[in-house]
Amino acid sequence: MSSLNTVTEYQFNFSVNGPQGESDGGFILTSLAGVTDTIALGQRPGLLHDPNGAQTMADPESPVVAAHAQTESHRYTMHFPDHAPRAHDPHYAAFEAYRRHHREGAVCFVGERVGTRHCAGSLELHHAVLEFATANAADPRALHRDFPEISETATVEEVATWLESSPGEFRWLCSFHHRGHGGAHTASHADWTAQLYVPGLIS
């Protein structure tokens, strides 16, 4: 392969017809002059340029971004509807009954996929779709699209009953994947979902 210069240079020539006749001119673009745009320098992205103007395809595997750690934080505002305190929720007993009945043999939803060695803490039952505090504002028509058992005209009471008793609403998670750094209540949806398949993605 030809050796490559660290400086990219292209010359442009032109002719101008004017009252005094034809005159020639030109200019040179060079990366040393601060021109970095590949199109302005006459280069096609993904190509390497040698001193003779030849262009060769760049190695598709280079450059590579090295493995690295990156701190993430997310800040936003939640708009909760009016709701009773959780301790006064008449449907909480149904939630507790489901938890007790299904606790034996349960495994963290994330650990089931990438291994429980990435889990920490005790198992907790997570509302995978709606939390109690949001139920009063849920649109039954929107819920019906993904959960046909919910009527498009379901009342607030019917939605509340469903979210505390339906298997489709619950997911077992260890405390780390529930409320910790890798938790469903902490990490972004994209990051939380990715850790289902990328072991040790979040710490």
C-alpha positions in Angstrom: 0.0 0.0 0.0 1.3 3.5 -0.8 2.4 5.6 2.1 -0.1 8.3 3.1 0.7 11.9 3.8 -0.7 13.6 6.9 -1.5 16.6 4.8 -4.3 16.4 2.2 -3.9 19.0 -0.6 -6.1 19.6 -3.7 -5.6 22.3 -6.3 -8.5 23.9 -8.2 -8.0 25.7 -11.5 -10.5 27.9 -13.4 -10.8 30.4 -16.3 -12.8 33.6 -16.2 -14.0 35.6 -19.2 -14.2 39.3 -18.7 -14.1 42.6 -20.5 -10.3 42.4 -20.7 -10.4 38.9 -22.1 -9.9 35.5 -20.5 -7.8 35.1 -17.3 -6.8 32.0 -15.5 -6.8 31.5 -11.7 -6.8 28.8 -9.1 -6.5 28.0 -5.4 -5.4 25.2 -3.2 -7.3 23.6 -0.3 -5.2 21.9 2.3 -6.0 20.2 5.6 -3.1 22.3 7.1 -5.1 25.4 6.3 -7.8 24.3 8.7 -10.0 22.7 6.0 -11.2 19.5 7.5 -14.4 18.7 5.6 -13.8 15.7 3.4 -16.1 16.9 0.7 -14.5 20.3 0.6 -11.1 18.6 0.2 -12.5 16.5 -2.7 -12.5 13.3 -0.7 -15.2 10.7 -0.4 -16.0 9.6 3.1 -14.6 6.1 3.9 -11.6 6.5 1.5 -7.9 7.1 2.2 -5.9 9.4 -0.1 -2.3 9.1 -1.1 0.0 11.9 -2.5 -0.8 10.9 -6.1 -4.5 11.4 -5.6 -5.3 7.7 -5.6 -8.1 6.7 -3.2 -8.3 3.4 -1.4 -11.0 2.0 0.8 -10.4 2.5 4.5 -10.2 -0.6 6.7 -13.9 -1.2 7.8 -12.7 -2.5 11.1 -10.6 0.6 11.9 -10.8 2.8 13.9 -12.3 0.9 16.9 -13.7 2.6 19.9 -12.0 0.9 22.9 -14.1 -0.7 25.6 -14.9 2.1 28.2 -17.1 3.0 31.1 -19.5 5.9 30.7 -21.5 7.5 33.5 -25.2 8.1 32.7 -27.8 10.1 34.5 -31.4 10.9 33.7 -33.6 13.7 35.1 -37.2 14.4 34.2 -40.5 15.3 35.8 -43.3 12.7 36.4 -47.0 13.9 36.4 -48.9 11.6 38.6 -52.7 11.7 38.9 -54.5 11.8 42.2 -54.3 8.5 44.0 -54.8 7.0 47.4 -51.7 6.2 49.6 -50.4 2.7 48.7 -51.2 1.5 52.2 -54.9 2.3 51.7 -55.1 0.6 48.2 -57.9 -2.0 48.5 -56.2 -4.0 45.7 -52.9 -4.4 47.5 -54.0 -7.6 49.2 -54.3 -9.2 45.7 -50.8 -8.1 44.9 -49.5 -9.6 48.1 -51.4 -12.9 47.5 -49.9 -13.2 44.0 -46.4 -12.5 45.4 -46.7 -15.2 48.1 -48.2 -17.7 45.7 -45.6 -17.3 43.0 -42.4 -16.6 45.1 -41.2 -20.2 45.3 -39.0 -21.1 42.3 -39.0 -17.5 41.0 -35.9 -16.2 39.3 -34.9 -12.6 38.4 -36.1 -11.8 34.9 -32.6 -10.4 34.0 -30.7 -13.2 35.7 -32.7 -15.8 33.8 -31.0 -14.5 30.7 -27.5 -13.5 31.5 -27.0 -15.5 34.7 -27.8 -14.8 38.3 -24.2 -14.0 39.1 -25.1 -10.5 37.9 -27.9 -10.2 40.4 -27.8 -8.8 43.9 -30.3 -8.6 46.8 -33.6 -10.4 47.3 -36.3 -11.0 44.8 -39.0 -8.4 44.4 -42.2 -8.3 42.4 -42.2 -5.5 39.8 -45.2 -4.0 38.1 -43.9 -4.4 34.5 -46.5 -2.2 32.8 -48.3 0.2 35.2 -47.4 1.2 38.8 -50.3 1.8 41.2 -49.7 5.5 41.3 -50.3 5.9 37.6 -53.4 3.7 37.2 -56.0 6.4 37.6 -54.7 8.2 34.5 -54.3 5.1 32.3 -56.2 5.1 28.9 -58.1 1.8 28.6 -58.0 2.0 24.8 -54.2 2.2 24.8 -54.0 -0.7 27.3 -56.5 -2.8 25.2 -54.0 -2.7 22.2 -51.5 -4.7 24.2 -53.7 -6.4 26.7 -57.0 -7.4 24.9 -58.4 -8.7 28.2 -58.8 -5.1 29.2 -61.9 -3.5 27.7 -61.6 -0.3 25.7 -64.2 1.1 28.1 -62.7 -0.3 31.3 -63.3 1.8 34.4 -60.5 3.0 36.7 -61.5 0.3 39.1 -61.3 -2.4 36.5 -57.8 -1.2 35.5 -56.7 -1.1 39.1 -57.9 -4.6 39.7 -56.1 -5.9 36.6 -52.7 -4.3 37.5 -52.7 -5.9 40.9 -53.7 -9.4 39.8 -52.7 -10.1 36.2 -49.6 -12.3 35.5 -48.9 -10.0 32.5 -48.4 -7.1 34.9 -45.8 -8.8 37.1 -42.1 -9.5 36.7 -39.7 -10.9 39.3 -36.5 -8.9 39.7 -33.7 -9.0 42.1 -33.3 -5.7 44.1 -30.4 -4.6 41.9 -32.4 -5.0 38.7 -35.5 -3.6 40.3 -34.3 -0.5 42.2 -30.5 -0.5 42.0 -28.2 1.1 39.4 -29.4 -1.6 36.9 -33.0 -1.3 38.0 -36.2 -0.9 36.0 -36.9 2.2 38.1 -33.4 3.6 37.6 -31.8 2.8 34.2 -33.2 4.1 30.9 -35.5 1.7 29.1 -32.9 1.2 26.3 -30.1 0.4 28.8 -32.3 -1.8 31.0 -33.4 -3.8 28.0 -29.9 -4.2 26.6 -28.6 -5.6 29.9 -31.0 -8.6 29.3 -28.5 -9.7 26.7 -25.2 -8.0 27.6 -23.9 -9.4 30.9 -22.5 -6.8 33.3 -23.6 -3.8 31.1 -24.7 -1.7 34.1 -22.8 -1.4 37.4 
